Amino acid sequence: MSDPAANSHVYAGWFVVDLRLLGFVTLVSAFLTLGLVALLMRAKRWHEYATAFVTIFIVVMILSILVFNRVARYPVFSIETMFSLP
């Protein structure tokens, strides 16, 4: 069947999430998205507002997490330890 030596590169790890920072990033992203949708979109249908909100929210959320993880060096998500599985 399968050779156990072929699967020698299987790893697992402990991931840490800073819930306070994640909550802050989520709130800032939501309010920034609401502001952008309110300023940039006028007289549209409700599904266009919903689509724009979800799209802008996801982009702002990802950019905020990247800024905190890379630039500010205050990680929202971090890998505590990595270890190989037997």
SULFEN-V25044 format. One record per residue. PSI is psi in degrees with one decimal (* if undefined). BURIAL is I if it has 16 or more other C-alpha atoms within 10 Angstrom, else O. Layout:
psi:PSI burial:BURIAL
psi:PSI burial:BURIAL
This chain:
psi:-109.7 burial:O
psi:144.3 burial:O
psi:123.5 burial:O
psi:-28.9 burial:O
psi:-22.7 burial:O
psi:-24.5 burial:O
psi:36.1 burial:O
psi:-4.4 burial:O
psi:45.7 burial:O
psi:123.1 burial:O
psi:157.4 burial:O
psi:170.6 burial:O
psi:166.7 burial:O
psi:122.0 burial:O
psi:138.7 burial:O
psi:134.5 burial:O
psi:125.6 burial:O
psi:101.5 burial:O
psi:-35.0 burial:O
psi:-44.4 burial:O
psi:-37.4 burial:I
psi:-41.4 burial:I
psi:-42.3 burial:O
psi:-46.3 burial:O
psi:-38.9 burial:I
psi:-45.6 burial:I
psi:-44.5 burial:O
psi:-41.8 burial:I
psi:-41.7 burial:I
psi:-45.8 burial:I
psi:-37.7 burial:O
psi:-40.5 burial:I
psi:-43.9 burial:I
psi:-42.2 burial:I
psi:-43.7 burial:O
psi:-42.3 burial:O
psi:-41.0 burial:I
psi:-36.7 burial:O
psi:-37.6 burial:O
psi:-21.5 burial:O
psi:127.1 burial:O
psi:135.2 burial:O
psi:55.9 burial:O
psi:170.6 burial:O
psi:161.0 burial:O
psi:-35.0 burial:O
psi:-25.4 burial:O
psi:-38.9 burial:O
psi:-44.5 burial:I
psi:-43.4 burial:O
psi:-44.7 burial:O
psi:-41.5 burial:I
psi:-48.8 burial:I
psi:-44.2 burial:O
psi:-49.9 burial:O
psi:-39.6 burial:I
psi:-45.5 burial:I
psi:-43.7 burial:I
psi:-45.8 burial:O
psi:-39.0 burial:I
psi:-46.9 burial:I
psi:-43.9 burial:O
psi:-39.4 burial:O
psi:-42.9 burial:I
psi:-42.0 burial:I
psi:-40.2 burial:I
psi:-46.4 burial:O
psi:-39.3 burial:I
psi:-40.7 burial:O
psi:-52.2 burial:O
psi:-50.6 burial:O
psi:-14.0 burial:O
psi:35.8 burial:O
psi:88.4 burial:O
psi:138.4 burial:I
psi:-46.3 burial:I
psi:135.9 burial:I
psi:156.1 burial:O
psi:115.7 burial:O
psi:-55.6 burial:O
psi:153.0 burial:O
psi:141.1 burial:O
psi:153.7 burial:O
psi:146.8 burial:O
psi:144.3 burial:O
psi:* burial:O
